[in-house]
Amino acid sequence: MTARTIAVVTAGLSQPSSTRLLADRLADATRTALGPDTVVEVIELRDTAVDVTNNLLTGFPSPKLKEVIDTVTHADGLIAVTPVFTASYSGMFKSFFDVLDKEALDGKPVLIAATGGTERHSLVLDFALRPLFAYLRAIPVATGVYAASSDWGSASATGTLQRRVERAAGELAAAVSVAPEAKASDELTSLPFEQLLAGEGF
């Protein structure tokens, strides 16, 4: 069996950000659970924001965005982490998943996670993120991870967060281990119909 690949999509805006910090912890724990040969590809959505907007306006991804989309589509598992904005996922996070093909995440194991200032926003996992990935026909693992500001403030809180991280990562690793290996799609069939009509990609 070839090494499994995990794509990590993080929608943090600042550098550094608690969203990226949580994403890295989840990625490390998943690699530990799956084995050292696991390939982890981290995608900072802030670096693709303009490309995603242009894709929404024109219907065509830039070469840079297409590479990112291919990374997510061809990964064996996905870790998706967003900051909470107005009691939901961020607009940048949603816009990225809006430009994916409707079947891009079909059957893909996904670990959902979010960060926010207060514990009151933890329900975003079940009332926003989980329905989004269910609609995309992905398979979210049972445990989602939410990290509030207080989770980074003390050793005991950080330890509690780490236990949730390891539990969720273990569930993702188990789901990826039994799922069929992701296959690279055919170059032409992965192109939008409008792009094929325009003669692009040849």
JOMO-V5450 format. One record per residue. N is the residue number from 1. SS is DSSP state (H for helix, E for strand, L for the rest). OMEGA is omega in whole degrees, -180 to 180 (NA if undefined). D_FIRST is the distance of its C-alpha to the first C-alpha in Angstrom with 1 decimal. Layout:
N_SS_OMEGA_D_FIRST, N_SS_OMEGA_D_FIRST
This chain:
1_L_179_0.0, 2_L_179_3.8, 3_L_179_6.6, 4_L_-179_8.5, 5_E_177_12.0, 6_E_174_15.2, 7_E_180_18.4, 8_E_179_21.6, 9_E_-179_24.8, 10_E_-173_27.9, 11_L_177_31.4, 12_L_-178_33.6, 13_L_-176_36.7, 14_L_175_37.9, 15_L_-3_36.5, 16_L_179_35.6, 17_L_177_35.1, 18_H_178_34.4, 19_H_178_31.9, 20_H_179_29.8, 21_H_178_30.3, 22_H_178_28.9, 23_H_-180_26.0, 24_H_179_25.1, 25_H_179_25.5, 26_H_179_23.1, 27_H_180_20.5, 28_H_-179_20.9, 29_H_179_20.8, 30_H_177_17.6, 31_H_178_15.9, 32_H_-178_17.4, 33_H_-178_16.1, 34_H_-179_12.5, 35_L_-174_12.4, 36_L_179_13.8, 37_L_-179_10.9, 38_L_178_11.5, 39_E_180_13.4, 40_E_178_16.7, 41_E_-178_19.0, 42_E_-180_22.5, 43_E_175_25.0, 44_E_-176_28.7, 45_H_178_30.4, 46_H_180_33.7, 47_H_-178_32.7, 48_L_-173_32.2, 49_H_-179_35.2, 50_H_-180_37.4, 51_H_179_34.7, 52_H_179_33.9, 53_H_179_37.7, 54_H_178_38.2, 55_H_178_35.4, 56_H_-177_37.2, 57_H_-173_40.5, 58_H_-176_39.4, 59_L_-178_36.4, 60_L_177_34.5, 61_L_172_31.9, 62_L_177_32.6, 63_H_179_30.0, 64_H_-179_29.3, 65_H_179_28.9, 66_H_178_26.7, 67_H_178_24.3, 68_H_179_24.3, 69_H_179_23.9, 70_H_179_21.0, 71_H_180_19.2, 72_H_-176_19.9, 73_H_-174_19.2, 74_H_179_15.7, 75_L_178_14.6, 76_L_179_12.4, 77_E_-176_15.4, 78_E_169_18.9, 79_E_-176_21.5, 80_E_-175_25.0, 81_E_-180_28.1, 82_E_167_31.6, 83_E_178_35.1, 84_E_174_37.5, 85_E_178_40.3, 86_L_175_43.1, 87_L_178_41.3, 88_E_176_38.2, 89_E_-178_35.3, 90_L_178_36.5, 91_H_180_37.5, 92_H_178_35.1, 93_H_-179_32.2, 94_H_-178_33.3, 95_H_179_34.1, 96_H_-179_30.6, 97_H_175_29.1, 98_H_-177_32.1, 99_L_176_31.0, 100_L_172_27.5, 101_L_-174_27.2, 102_L_179_28.0, 103_L_-174_24.6, 104_L_-177_22.5, 105_L_-177_21.4, 106_L_177_21.4, 107_L_-176_19.3, 108_L_175_17.8, 109_E_-177_17.9, 110_E_171_20.7, 111_E_-179_22.4, 112_E_-179_26.0, 113_E_-179_28.4, 114_E_176_31.8, 115_E_179_34.5, 116_E_-176_38.3, 117_L_-176_41.6, 118_L_180_42.4, 119_H_-176_40.7, 120_H_-178_42.5, 121_H_-175_39.9, 122_H_180_37.0, 123_H_177_37.4, 124_H_180_36.0, 125_H_-174_32.6, 126_H_-175_33.6, 127_H_178_36.3, 128_H_-175_34.8, 129_H_-177_31.1, 130_H_176_29.9, 131_H_179_32.0, 132_H_-176_30.8, 133_H_173_27.1, 134_H_178_28.1, 135_H_179_30.0, 136_L_178_27.1, 137_L_170_25.1, 138_L_-179_22.6, 139_E_178_21.9, 140_E_177_23.5, 141_L_-171_22.6, 142_L_-176_25.7, 143_L_169_26.7, 144_L_-177_27.9, 145_E_175_29.2, 146_E_179_32.7, 147_E_174_34.2, 148_E_180_38.0, 149_H_-178_40.0, 150_H_-180_41.0, 151_H_180_37.5, 152_H_-168_37.6, 153_L_-177_41.1, 154_L_-179_41.0, 155_H_-178_38.8, 156_H_179_38.9, 157_H_179_38.0, 158_H_177_35.1, 159_H_177_33.9, 160_H_177_34.1, 161_H_-178_32.2, 162_H_178_29.4, 163_H_176_29.1, 164_H_178_28.7, 165_H_-177_26.1, 166_H_178_24.0, 167_H_-180_24.4, 168_H_179_23.4, 169_H_177_20.4, 170_H_178_19.3, 171_H_178_19.7, 172_H_180_17.7, 173_H_179_14.8, 174_H_-180_15.1, 175_H_180_15.4, 176_H_-177_12.4, 177_H_-177_10.2, 178_H_-180_11.6, 179_L_175_12.0, 180_L_179_10.5, 181_L_179_8.6, 182_L_-180_11.7, 183_L_175_12.8, 184_L_-179_15.5, 185_L_176_18.8, 186_L_-175_21.2, 187_L_-177_23.7, 188_L_-178_26.7, 189_L_179_25.7, 190_L_-180_24.9, 191_L_175_28.5, 192_L_-178_31.2, 193_H_-180_33.7, 194_H_-180_36.5, 195_H_177_34.7, 196_H_178_34.1, 197_H_-179_37.8, 198_L_179_38.8, 199_L_-180_37.0, 200_L_179_34.7, 201_L_180_31.3, 202_L_NA_32.5
